[in-house]
Every structure is written in structure tokens, then in C-alpha cells.
Amino acid sequence: MKVDKLFINATIVTHTGRFIGCIGSVNGRIACIETSTEGIEATETVDLAGLHILPGVIDGHIHFQDPGFTERDDMAHGTAACAAGGITTAISHPVNDPAVLDIDSFEINRAAYSGKSIVDYAIHGGGTRDNVNSIADLWNKTGAVSIKMFMCFSVKEFPFVHDDSMRDILTHVAQNDGLAMIHCEDGEMISKEEERLRREGRTDPLAYNESRPEEVEIAAIKKTIQLLKQTGAKALIVHVSTAEGLELIRAANNDGVDIWAETCPHFLTFVREDMNEHGPFLKFSPVMRDEKNRLKMWELLDAGYVHTIGSDHCPFTREEKEAGLDNIFEAPNGIPGLEVMLPVLLDGVSQGFTSLEKIVEITSFNPSKLYGFHPQKGALQVGSDCDLTVVDLSWTKAFTEADRKSKCDWSPYFGRQLSGWPVMTVIRGTVVAHKGEILVEPGYGTYLPRSK
């Protein structure tokens, strides 16, 4: 067999196991996966010296802030961060300007990304109380991979849903065999808690965390489960922050509800007391919990309660965040995280919290199916795109400013020591990043509609 490129001397990891072997690509697709190079002729050979090959990582939860807010980040910088972090497919969330709420705004966003991305990319659509009648067309006449909704305030450009509009949107999602993506926090409960804390004069960092107790997420997840039962819709619950929330979703899934759970690296890393150190630069929603919950989240992830991981990369400028130094409620919610999502998970492997196979399951195999990319993406099999994330489990280092590719010039992860880093990112057979160096120009990445 003749191949364009042959990656040899590697441990190949899937969601079901691992073996020593090689992978060959032809015209950007996997042409062979073998345990020996015998009989394979390659135009170019890449010796990986015993490193681990994972299927290309898919990040389904990215706020590129592009178009509309490119002082915070943009597609070129954000996807460079993806490539450096081992992410081969990036999915942009709809909270841009314009927000992705109908066919026209979808196409404006898609056009804004053309020629700018390092990695392959897709786009989520959005659902608000104002675009209920656009949901069917947004799903059926674009390549949107989900319909995203908020159950609480996020930004003024993207109104959150109340019970009636949420039910109507989920009805449309069910009728068109779509996928809802839901931010589950009870907006009314948050407002009451925040009002109470403000009356008490609380503006310290921990006041923000106290405004969003676990009950805020739990109540919203319970309501969502009931609405999914009523409408028959399918939904992914994003950035689940509580072990109890994961358990509720698992129980509903076992009961026949089409519901899945995403969590994020920051819930596996930080605890509420870290707000005292980082303040507004660790302000995101939902909030991090206590150490007991953090460890339980790892335990449940390993047990299969987490279906996918998203970075929830949501950068703001330093000036925007500094507005919360004296009053935490004045800072926007969100942190950057593209470069460190996979290292956080690999560090969890090094600590014994989970396995590489589980990481593959939640970063490649499951998201490729949820978002309609399987088997083109997220799989190591003949015919799939040759998207590979090569990792060095023995490499221990701190994340520093020098590692940053995102336009965002701050990170709560700066200085954090992690064991296990991506060292090579391959997209459609081309090495796009090697040890943090980006090797292709913006525009190499292509738009990826979901399969229909």
C-alpha cells in the first residue's frame, strides 16, 4: 500500500482500548491502521517515538467572540489556541453579534469565519424567547449542530428563555429531530440571591458564588428533564458543575430521556476558595463548588456520567474583568481555556482519576456522534478524516504566557503545573501544530456542517 503520510511507532488509543501501531493517510483520510509498517510505502514518515495518538479532539463549547467582539478574541487567534491545545474540530457558540438565531445570521457568522480558521469548525444555532418561529428553518436549512438556550441571563444580545418559550422551542426541536443545548441555571433563583447579597452590601468575590448555589443548577436540570419528557426533544446539558446534576441526568437517561451531560475543565480544577485569589478572573457560570464536589465530578466522569467535555472558552478583555475588582458583580462571566482543556484531562489521567480511553470517549467519540460528525470526525478508522492528537504523558510543565495563542492576555491557569500535553495536532493528514508552534496559515481549517 502507498500512503501520503505514515505515523509510526505510536500507542494508538481509542475509546475501547490501545495498541502499538501506525496510521497512514491518503488525501487527508485514514487509509490504514496497522500494527506493523510491513508492506506500507510512505511519501513521508513521522516517527512518534512511542507517544500516544488519540483521535482528534472536538471542543463543542467555544465562544470565539467573533463576529462582533473581536477585541476579546477572534477566529484566527482562537483556532490557533485550539491547534496548540490538540483540538482539531472547534464549534462556535451562537452568542456573537449578530447572534445565530435565523438563517441570515447563521450565514453572516459562517462568512465571517471563512479563510480565518486554523482547525476545522462548525457552528451552533440559538434559541431565545424571540425566535421560536425560526427554529425549524435554522435547524433544517443550515448546518447548525444544535440549538443553544439559556435559562438565565447571559448577555443582552441573547435573551434567555422562560418556561413557555423553552417548551415551544423544544417542541420544534423534537418535531425536526434536532438537538437542544441548554444552560441550566434558574434565572429567578439567581436574581433573588443576588438581590439579597447586594442588600447586604456583599461585593466580594465569594458573593458571586453564593448567588448561584447548587440548587440553582439542580432546579433547572429538573425542570429541563420534565420538559424533555413532555416534548420528546433531545438535549445536551452544558457545563454541569455539580455531581448531583450529573446523577440527575444519568437517572433521566436511564429512564429513556434523550439527555446528555457536558462538563468543563474548570470544574475539575478549581474550587470556590480559589475566587479569593483570582477574583473576577475566575468568574464564570455556573460557579465552581467545593473540593468534595470536584473529586466526585472526576469519579462520575470516569464512571460514564459525563458524555462530553467543552472548554467553555469565553474570554473578555482585562479591562472588562478588572471592573469586578471592587464589585464582583460588575465583571462579565467567562474565562479562556482552549490551550489547557486537554492538558487538564491528561493531568487527571496522571493523577489516576481516569483513563486515556475515557478521555477519548468524551473528547472525540461521543461528541462526534452528538454533533453529527461521525464517522468523519472523532474516530480512528479507515475512511475517517486523519485527525490526530498526539500527546506526551510524561511532559510536566506549567502553563505560561509563552504558551498562549488566544488573543486573551490573562488566564487563571497561568503558573498551574500539569502533567501530559499535546505535542502534535494533525488535521486531515497535515501537521498543523507541533509543540505549540502553528505550522499552517489561517484558512487551512474548513467549515463542517453536521451530517443530515
N, C-alpha and C positions, 0 to 999 in steps of 0.2 A: 504494500500500500504506500502511496505517496501522499504526504501531507505538507501543508504550508509551514506549519509550526508544530513542534513537539515538545511538550513539557515533561521532563523525565525526572526520575529519582525523587519521587514525592510520595507522601502519605495522602491518599485521596479519601476524603471524608464525605459521607452522605448522611442523611437523617437516620439511616438504619445501620451504619457500620463504617469501617475503614479498611483500607488495604494499600499495600505498596504498589505503585504502578506509574503509568504515563498517560497523557491525554494529547491527542493530535487534533488539529483543526484544519479545515479546508473551507475557504471562502467565509470565514467568520463563524462557522458552525463546528460543533464537535463531530469529528469523523471517526474517531476510535478512542476507546478506553481499554487499555491492556495492562497486564501485569508484567509484560516483557516488551522490549523495543524490537525484538526479533521480527524481521520482515517489514519493518516500517522505515521508509526513506523520507527524510525531512529536509525541506529547504533551509529551515532554521531550527536549531535545537536549544532549548533553555533548560539548563541543569539546575534543579531546585535544591539540591544538596540535602535531601531529607526533610524539607519543610512540608507543611500541611497545605493541601489545596482544598478549599471549600467552594461550593457553588457561589457565584456572585451574590453579594449581599444586596437585598432590596430594602430600602428605607421608605416606608409608606407614609411618613408623617414629617413633612418638611415645609416650613414657612420661608420661602426664598425672599419674601418681601418684594417680589418683582413680578409684574409691574407695579409701580405706584409709590414704593417706599425704599428705593434703591440706595438711599443714604445709610440704610441699616445693613443690607446685603444685596446681592444680585445673583442672577443665574450663573454668570461666569465664575465668580468667586465661590459661590455656594457649591457648585458642582465640582470645582477643584477640591474643595474640602471633602466632598463625597469620595472622590477618587483617592485622595490621600488616606482616607479612613477606610478604604476597602469596599466602599459602596459602589455597585455597578449600575443599579437602577434606582432613580430618585423619583418620588411622587410629590408634586407640588399641591399644597392645600389651597382652597379657593378664597382665602381671606386676603385678597390683593385689592388693587384699585385699577380697573373695576373688579369687584368680586365676581366669582364664576357662578352666575345664577341663571343664565339662559344661553342659548346657542351663540348669540353675538358676543357675549362677554367671554365665553369659552374660547372662541376663535381669536379674540383680541389677545388673550393670555397665551394661546398657542403660538401666535405670530410673534409675540414679544420674546419668546424663548428661542425662536429659530436662529440657528447659527451661533448660539451662545453657550451651549452646554458641553461639558467635558464627558459626562456619562449619559446613558440612555435615560429617558424621563417620560413620565405620564402626568396626568392632571386629574385631581378630584373636582367634582361639581359640588354645589352647595344648595342647602335648603333653608329658607327663612320663612317667617310668617307672611312675607310679601310676594313670594314667587311660587306658591303652591301649584298654580296652573301651568308652570313651566317645567315641572319635574319630569313628566313623561318625555317631552322632547329633549330635555337636557340629557336624559339617560339614553334614549333611543337614537338620537341624531348626532351625537358626538362620541368621542372615545373615552368619556369620563369613566373613572374606575369606581367611584362611589358618590353618594350624596351626603355631604357633611352637614351636621346640625349641631347647634349649641343649645343647651337647656338653661344657660345663664348668660349674663352679659360677657362679651368678649371684646369686641371693638364696635364703634358706632356704624362702621360700614357694613356690618354683617349682623342684622337683628336676630336675637335668639328666638326660639320657638316656645309657644305656650302649648298647653295640652291639646287644644283643638287643632292648631296648625300642625303640630307634630303628628297627631293621628292622621290628618289629611295627607301629609307628605308620606308617611309610612304606608298608607293605603295605595298611593300612586307607586311607591317603590315595589310593593308586593304585586300589584297588577302587572308591572313591567319586568318582573323578575330581576330587580335591581338589588343593590347593596347599600344600606344606610350606614353612615359612620357618625357616631353620636358622642358628644362631650357631655358626660353625665355628672352634672352638679346642679342641685336645686337652687335656682336663682332667687326665689323668695326667701329661703332659709339664709342664704348668704347675705342678702340685703338686711335682714333683721339683725343678724350677728354683727355686721359691720356698723350699723347704726348704733347698736348698743356700745360697741367698743369706742366709737367716736364720741359718744356722750360721756364716756368715762375718761376721755382725754388720751386714749391709747393711740399712739402713733409709732411705737417701737416695732422692730421687725417681727417679733413673735405675735404681735397683734394681728398681722395679716394671716398667719397660720391659724390663729384662734378663730378667725372669721369664717374659716372653711373646715369645720370639724369633720370627722369621718362620716357622721350622719348625713352630711350634705351629699356626699357621693352615694352612700348606701340608699338613701331615699330616691335619688334619681335613677339608679340602676333598677330598683324595684318597680318604679313607675314604667320604665322602658320595657321591662320584661312583660308587664301586663299589656302594654300597647302592642308589642310584638305578637303576643298571643291573640289579641283581638284582630289584628290586621293580617297576620301571616307573613309579615315582612322579615327580611334577613338583616342583621345589623352587627357591626363591629363596634365594641365599646372602647374608645381610645383612652390612652394614658390612665389606666386603672391604677390607683395609688394605694389601695387597701387590700389586705388579704381577705377580708370579709367580702369585698366586692368581687374578687376572683372566685370565691366559693359560691356566691350567688349565681354568677354567670355559668359556672360549671354545673350547678344543680339544674338551672334552666335548660342548658344544653342537653343534659341527660334526660330531661323531661320532654325533649323533642322540639324545643325552641331553637331556631337558627340564629344563635347569638355566639359571638366570639369575643375574646379579650386581647387587647393590646396593653402592654406596659412600656415603661421608658427607663433608660439607664439611670436617670437621676433618682428614681425611687429605689433603685438598688444600691445607690452610692451614698446619698446624703440623708441626714436625719434633721428633725426640727431645730435642734440646738445649733446647727450649722448656720442658721439665719443670724445668730448673734455675731458671727464672723463676717459673713458675706452681705447681709442686709439685702438691699434691692437687687443686687447682682445674683441672688439666688431666689428671686421671687418668680414663681411660675404657678400655674394652676392645672390640676389640683395641687395641693401642697405635699411636701414630704412629711412622713409620720415619725414614730419613734423607732428605736433600734429593734425592738421586738417585731414590729411590723416589717421592717426592712429584711430581717432574716427570714421571716415567714414568707415574704414575697419570693425570695430566692428558692425556698423549699417548694412552694407551689409552682414556680416556673419549671423546676426540674421534674415535678410530678405531672406536667402537662396541662396545667390550668391556664397558662399563658400561650396564646396562639401565635402572636407576632410581637415584634419589638419595633418601636418607632423612636427616632431621636427626639421628636418634637422640637427640632431646631427652630427657634423663634427669637432671632436677635433684635436688639434695639441699640441705638447709639448710647455711648457712655453718658452723654448729657441727659438723655431721656431717663436713664436709670438713676442718675445722681439726683433727680427730682425727688426720689424717695429716701434720701439720706436722713432728712429730718422728719419726714412723714411717710412711712412705708406705703400708705395707700395712694400716694401720688406717683409712684413708679408703675410703668406698664408691666404686664405679666409675660415672662418668657426668657429663656436662656439659649445660647448657642450650644451645639453638641455634635455636629457631624463628624468631626475628626476623631471623637473619643467613644462613639457609640459601640463600635466593635471592640476596641481595647477594654472597655468596662466589662463586656461579656467574657472576653478571653481571660481577664483577670479573675472573674468568677470561676472559670474553669481551673485556673491555677490555685485558687483557694479551696477547691473541692466542692463548690456549690452545685456545679452541674457539669455536663459533658460537652465535648465538641459536637457530638451528634445532635444534642438538644439545641445547641446554638444554630446549627444548620437548619433544623426543623423550623425554628421561629424567625430566622432571618432570611431564609431562601425558599424552602419547600412550601410552608404554609402561606406566606404572603403571595407567592406566585399563583397559587390556586384562588385565594381570596380575591385578588385584584384582576383575575382573568388573563394571566400571562403564561400559565402552564400549558405545554412543556417548553415553550420558547425560552423562558427565564426560570431561574431558581432550581434547575435540575442538571445533574451531571449524567447525561445520556446522549447517545448518538442522535444527531439531528437538532439538538438544542443549541442555542447561541453559546459560543465558547466564552462565557463569562466566568472568570475565576477570581477568587480572593485568596491569595497566598499569605499565610500567617506564620510568624516565628513565635512559638510559645515560650521560648527561652529568653526573649528580649525583654528586659525590665528597664523602664525609663520613666521619667516624669514628663508630663505634657507641658510644653513651654510655648512661649510666644513664637519661637522659631518654627514650631510645628503648625502654626495657624495658617490656613488658606482662606478661610472665611473673611469677609470684609470686617466683621465684628472684631474689635481690638481688645476685648476682655473675655474672660471665661472663669467661672468658679472652679474649673478643673485645672487651671494653671498651677503647676507645682505638685499635682497629685501623681504619685508613683503607681504605675500599672504594669502588670506582667502579661505579655502577649500583645503583639502589634502586627497589623498588616504590613507586609513588605513589598507586595506586588499586586496590582489591580489590573485585570485583563478583561477587556470588553470586546466581544466579537473577534477574539483571536489577537487583538492588538494590546500590547502592554501600554496602559495609559498613565500609570504611576508606578514608581519604584522608590521605596524608602522615602516617601514624601515628595519626591520630585515629579512634577507633572510633565509628561512626555508627549502630549498631543495638544493641539490648539483647540480653543473653544469652537464648537461646531462639529466636533467628532461625534458627540452624543446625538442620538436620533430620537424623535418622538415615537412613543409606544402607546397606541390605543389598546384598550382591552379587547380580547377576542370576543366575538359575538356569535 
